[in-house]
Amino acid sequence: MKSNLFLTLADGTVWSGKGELKAPVEGEVVFTTAGCGYPQTLSDPSYCGQIVVFAFPPVGIYGVDTERLEGRRVWLSAALVSSLDETENGRFGSLSSWMAENETPLVDGADTRQLVLKIRELGSIMGRLDHKPALPEIKELPHDMVSKVSCKKVEVIGEGALSIGVIDYGAKENILRSIAGRGVRVVRFPNTTKADDILSSGVSGIILSNGPGDPSVLGFEAGEIRKILGKKPVLGICLGHQLLARACGAKTHKLRYGHRGANQAVIDTSTGRGILTSQNHQYVVTEESLKGTGLDVSFRHLGDGTVEGLLHKDLDASSVQFHPEASPGPEDAGYIFDDFVSDVRESGER
C-alpha cells in the first residue's frame, strides 16, 4: 500500500510524494526531460545509483513493454513522477507492478517542476528517500559503477559474416539490437576484458559502450582502449566517447546537471547539419585538453557548446556523446551506425 514518502536533498530541502518503500534509498538526484520511453529510461544501466526525476507528465500511460528494455532490470535507485496515469493495457503490464517486481520505489505526486528547478540551481545532488525526512548519509556515488552493470561473460548476439565487438561498460540493449539488425554478429565483452583477448577474438571493429559514473576512475578501461587504437576501427558512445578521449590523453569534467532527454540538439561541425539526439550523461570531454591528442571535435552541443563528438586525425577512431540508437528519442543519428558498419567492412577488405 502506498504511503507518504520524503526525498531529502543534501542541502536539507524536502520533497514529498506517495509510493511503496521497504527500506530507505539513497542516490544522486538527476532529472530527464524525455517525453516518452520511460521503460527504457528506467532500465538504462547509465542511471545506476541515481534517483531520476521525470520532468514530463504523465508517466505510465502505455504500460511496460519488457521486450524493448535497455537493461535486464531496473537500474536506477528510485523514480519520481508528478502524475502516474496507468490506464488498462491488455498487451503490456503496468508500470507500478513492474517497478514493484524490480523492488524499485516509484514516487507519485511529487512536485517535479519545482524539484527540477532546484536541481538546475544546485546541480545534481545526493538525496535520500525515506518514510520521514532524513539527510543522505552517502556523500557521492561509489566508483565501481561500471563493474556492477557490465556483463560477466562474453555473449554473442545476432548472425552475420561481419563481427563487431561491444565492450560493455553498461551497454544499452538497443545498441546491440541496432548493430545486429544491420546483419552483424555482435560480440559483447565484459569491461574487464583485456585488449589482447578482444583483438584475438576475430571481431573486425569495436564499439565502446555507454555506462554510468565518472570516466576518470576507469584507468584500466582507458588503458586497454589505448592498446586497441590503430588496430581496429573504434566507435565510442557516451561513456565510451569519454573513455576514448581519456585513452588519447584528454581530460573530462562534470557538468552541473548534465544532458538527459530525447531532444538534445547538436551540430555536425564538418557539414553544419543540425540533428536531434537522445542523451544521458553528466560528464563531458574538456575541449581545452584535446590539444596534442590527435582528436578533433566532430559534433558540438547547440545549447551549451560542449563537445558531442570526436574524430581522430590519424587513427580509425571516432565517438559521439549522444545515443545513435536513440531509445527513447529521435532517429536522426542512426546513420552513425550505418557509417561505422560500412567502415568496418571496408577496413576488412583493405
Residue pairs with C-beta under 8 A, 6 or more apart in sequence:
1 20
2 18
2 19
2 20
2 108
3 18
3 19
3 20
3 21
3 131
4 16
4 17
4 18
4 131
5 16
5 17
5 18
5 19
5 21
5 105
5 107
5 129
5 130
5 131
6 14
6 15
6 16
6 129
6 130
6 131
6 132
6 133
6 134
7 14
7 15
7 16
7 17
7 29
7 51
7 80
7 107
7 110
7 115
7 127
7 128
7 129
8 14
8 15
8 127
8 128
8 130
8 133
8 134
8 135
8 136
9 15
9 29
9 118
9 122
9 125
9 126
9 127
9 136
10 125
10 126
10 127
10 135
10 136
10 139
11 122
11 125
12 135
13 118
14 133
15 80
15 110
15 111
15 114
15 115
16 109
16 110
17 80
17 107
17 108
17 109
17 110
18 107
18 108
18 109
19 105
19 106
19 107
19 108
20 100
20 105
20 106
21 105
21 129
21 130
21 131
22 103
24 128
24 129
24 130
24 131
24 134
25 51
25 77
25 78
25 105
25 128
25 129
25 130
26 77
26 126
26 127
26 128
26 129
26 136
26 137
26 138
27 49
27 50
27 51
27 76
27 77
27 78
27 126
27 127
27 141
28 49
28 50
28 51
28 124
28 125
28 126
28 127
28 140
28 141
29 50
29 51
29 53
29 115
29 119
29 124
29 125
29 126
29 127
30 47
30 50
30 51
30 52
30 53
30 119
30 124
30 257
30 258
30 260
30 282
31 52
31 53
31 54
31 55
31 112
31 115
31 116
31 119
31 257
31 260
32 41
32 52
32 53
32 54
32 55
32 260
32 261
32 280
33 55
33 56
33 260
33 261
33 262
33 263
34 41
34 54
34 56
34 260
34 261
34 262
34 263
34 278
34 328
34 329
35 56
35 262
35 263
36 262
36 328
37 262
37 327
37 328
37 329
38 54
38 59
38 60
38 95
38 328
39 64
39 65
39 66
39 68
39 69
39 95
39 98
40 68
40 69
40 70
40 172
40 174
40 327
40 328
41 47
41 52
41 54
41 70
41 280
41 328
42 52
42 74
42 75
42 76
42 79
42 99
42 104
43 69
43 70
43 71
43 72
43 73
43 74
43 75
44 70
44 71
44 75
44 76
44 172
44 280
45 70
45 71
45 75
45 149
45 170
45 171
45 172
45 210
45 211
45 212
46 75
46 170
46 172
46 210
46 211
46 212
46 238
46 239
46 280
46 281
47 75
47 76
47 212
47 280
48 75
48 76
48 145
48 148
48 149
48 170
48 212
48 213
49 76
49 77
49 141
49 142
49 145
49 212
49 213
50 76
50 77
50 141
50 212
51 76
51 77
51 78
51 79
51 80
51 127
51 129
52 76
52 78
52 79
52 80
53 79
53 80
53 110
53 112
53 115
53 116
53 119
54 79
54 80
54 81
54 82
54 112
55 112
55 113
55 116
57 81
57 82
57 83
57 112
58 81
58 82
58 83
58 84
58 85
59 81
59 83
59 84
59 85
59 95
60 81
60 84
60 85
60 86
60 94
60 95
60 96
61 85
61 86
61 87
62 89
62 92
63 86
63 89
63 91
63 92
63 93
63 94
63 95
64 92
64 93
64 94
64 95
64 98
65 91
65 92
66 92
66 93
66 98
68 174
68 327
69 173
70 172
70 173
70 174
70 327
71 149
71 172
71 173
73 102
74 98
74 99
74 102
74 104
75 149
75 170
75 212
76 104
77 104
77 105
77 129
78 104
78 105
78 106
78 107
78 129
79 99
79 104
79 105
79 106
79 107
80 107
80 110
80 112
80 115
81 106
81 107
81 108
81 110
81 112
82 109
82 110
82 111
82 112
82 113
83 108
83 109
84 95
84 96
84 106
84 108
84 109
86 94
86 95
86 96
95 106
96 106
99 105
99 106
100 106
105 129
107 129
119 125
119 257
120 256
120 257
123 256
123 257
124 256
124 257
124 258
124 282
126 136
126 138
126 139
126 140
127 136
128 134
128 135
128 136
128 137
141 212
141 213
143 213
143 214
143 217
145 170
145 211
145 212
145 213
146 169
146 170
146 191
146 211
146 212
146 213
146 218
146 221
146 239
147 191
147 192
149 169
149 170
149 211
149 212
150 168
150 169
150 170
150 190
150 191
150 192
150 211
151 168
151 171
151 188
151 189
151 190
152 190
153 190
154 187
154 188
154 189
154 190
154 193
154 201
155 187
155 188
156 185
156 186
156 187
156 188
157 176
157 177
157 180
157 185
157 186
157 188
158 176
158 179
158 180
158 181
158 183
158 184
158 185
158 186
159 185
160 180
160 183
160 184
160 185
161 185
162 183
162 184
162 185
162 204
162 341
162 344
162 345
162 348
163 184
163 185
163 186
163 187
163 201
163 202
163 203
163 204
164 179
164 184
164 185
164 186
164 187
164 203
164 204
164 205
164 206
164 207
164 341
164 344
165 186
165 187
165 188
165 189
165 198
165 201
165 203
165 205
165 206
165 207
166 175
166 176
166 179
166 186
166 187
166 188
166 189
166 206
166 207
166 209
167 189
167 191
167 193
167 198
167 206
167 207
167 208
167 209
167 221
167 225
167 240
168 188
168 189
168 190
168 191
168 209
168 211
169 191
169 208
169 209
169 210
169 211
169 218
169 221
169 239
169 240
169 243
170 209
170 210
170 211
170 212
170 239
171 188
171 209
171 210
171 211
172 209
172 210
172 323
172 325
172 327
174 325
174 326
174 327
175 207
175 209
175 210
175 237
175 323
175 325
176 186
176 188
177 325
178 324
178 325
178 334
178 337
179 186
179 207
179 337
179 341
180 186
182 337
182 338
182 341
184 341
187 201
187 203
189 197
189 198
189 201
191 211
191 221
192 220
193 224
194 224
195 224
195 225
195 227
195 228
196 227
198 206
198 224
198 228
199 228
199 231
199 232
203 232
204 232
204 233
204 344
204 345
204 347
204 348
205 232
205 233
205 234
205 235
205 340
205 341
205 343
205 344
205 347
206 228
206 232
206 233
206 234
206 235
207 234
207 235
207 236
207 237
207 240
207 340
208 225
208 234
208 235
208 236
208 237
208 239
208 240
208 241
208 243
208 244
208 319
209 237
209 238
209 239
209 240
210 237
210 238
210 239
210 240
210 280
210 281
210 323
211 238
211 239
211 240
212 239
213 239
214 252
214 254
214 283
215 222
215 239
215 242
215 243
215 246
215 252
215 283
216 246
216 251
216 252
218 243
218 246
221 243
222 243
222 246
222 247
223 247
225 234
225 243
225 244
225 247
226 247
226 248
228 234
229 247
229 248
229 312
229 315
229 317
230 315
230 316
230 317
232 316
232 347
233 316
233 317
233 340
233 343
233 344
233 347
234 244
234 315
234 316
234 317
234 318
234 319
235 317
235 318
235 319
235 320
235 336
235 340
236 242
236 243
236 244
236 245
236 310
236 317
236 318
236 319
236 320
237 319
237 320
237 323
237 324
238 279
238 280
238 281
238 320
238 321
238 322
238 323
239 281
239 283
240 319
241 285
241 309
241 310
241 319
241 320
241 321
242 252
242 281
242 283
242 284
242 285
242 321
244 310
244 317
244 319
245 251
245 252
245 285
245 289
245 290
245 293
245 295
245 310
245 319
246 252
248 293
248 294
248 295
248 312
249 289
249 292
249 293
250 285
250 286
250 289
250 290
250 293
250 295
251 285
251 286
251 289
252 283
252 284
252 285
252 286
253 283
253 284
253 286
254 282
254 283
255 282
255 283
255 284
255 304
255 306
257 282
258 280
258 281
258 282
258 283
259 279
259 280
259 281
259 301
259 303
259 321
260 279
260 280
260 281
261 278
261 279
262 276
262 278
262 326
262 328
262 329
262 330
263 276
263 329
263 330
264 276
264 277
264 278
264 279
264 301
264 303
264 322
265 274
265 275
265 276
265 277
265 301
265 302
265 303
266 274
266 275
266 277
266 299
266 300
266 301
266 302
266 308
266 309
266 322
267 273
267 274
267 275
267 299
267 300
267 302
268 274
268 275
268 298
268 299
268 309
269 297
269 298
269 299
269 300
269 309
270 298
274 302
275 330
275 332
275 333
276 329
276 330
276 332
277 308
277 322
277 323
277 326
277 329
277 330
277 332
277 333
278 322
278 323
278 326
278 327
278 328
278 329
278 330
279 321
279 322
279 323
280 323
281 321
284 306
284 307
284 321
285 306
285 307
285 310
285 321
286 307
287 297
287 306
287 307
290 296
290 297
290 307
290 310
294 312
294 313
294 314
294 315
295 310
295 311
295 312
295 313
296 310
296 311
296 312
296 313
297 307
297 309
297 310
298 309
298 310
298 311
298 318
298 320
299 307
299 308
299 309
299 320
299 321
299 322
300 306
300 307
300 308
300 309
301 307
301 308
301 321
306 321
307 321
308 320
308 321
308 322
309 318
309 319
309 320
309 321
309 322
310 318
310 319
311 317
311 318
312 318
316 343
316 347
318 340
320 333
320 336
322 333
323 329
323 333
324 333
324 334
324 335
324 336
324 337
325 334
325 337
326 332
326 333
326 334
